[in-house]
């Protein structure tokens, strides 16, 4: 539901085929197609607003299920971040009176909404096509304050599967575990995979063998990188269309990249930053690749793979060795490749 940024380029329209889960299968033309078995969107309510996600908010005008949000005195819904200023009085998610001086959230931090996908203005006309929709690009991403660049392209399908298998986010609350520790969610499928995850990885590898040179290109994104003071480096929301634009242009052969530790990153000047309030230093920090930090990343990944024992496909173990070699070469050269899109 990302609405393209104002300066994202003339070919940056976007259509959504929604859902956390999609059934993927090769089509008669040899390309990968996806079918979404779901019929709607759900999302976390707090901080969804006209500023952060107008496409989503516009879909919530009718026929919506809300859970654990606050209620206004005239029976409407409200959550933190929906408006610049909170109402003077609300009924909170537990049914208690609430004012801005209450010292607690009016809506539960994990309050939700659910709505039929057809209510989104960005819905793809073919989203219910039983033949599915063709897939050109696959994006994997987690919440990482360090290490992972804004966007990087996998070197090949096997490298892309490695990225999906090892994608991680940093714990942000004590209830999730040790704050700052990595939480793995391979392919964003850990809660939904009913068998050994390493077998799932092998399924992806075999799919790549079937697709061959018609396989989608795989990219890793990270909207959540921070500077040394803990401030977001990237504005996010609609501006996320800019790295996505670069990925689409890579598929079309219209832009250049630099080989780096994480994969291929935008060459200087290739990421569209027109009209974006971001400094060269911030842009460089978004793509900084510290080989010392990546050395630790490889060791943590070795420990992670050890949890799956002999089930880990050899192709992914080779990808880990390849990553370690890129890190070693970076340490040896003393160079730290970065991208500057200005």
Secondary structure, DSSP 8 states (H G I E B T S, - for coil): -----TTS-TT----B---S--EEEE-TTS-EEEE----EEEEE-TT-STTT-HHHHHTTSSSEEEES-EEETTS-EE-TTSSSS--S-EE-TTS-EE-TTSSS-SS-TT-EEEEEGGGSTTB-TTTT-TT-EE--EEEEE---SSSS-SEEE-SSHHHHHHHHHH-EEE--SGGGSSTT-EEE-GGG-TTT--S-HHHHHHHHHHHHHHHGGGS-EEEEE-TT-B-TTS-BSS--GGGHHHHHHHHHHHHTT-S-EEE-SSSEEE-TT-S--TT----HHHHHHHT---HHHHHHHHHHHHHHHHTTGGGS-HHHHHHHHHHHHHHHHHHHHT--------
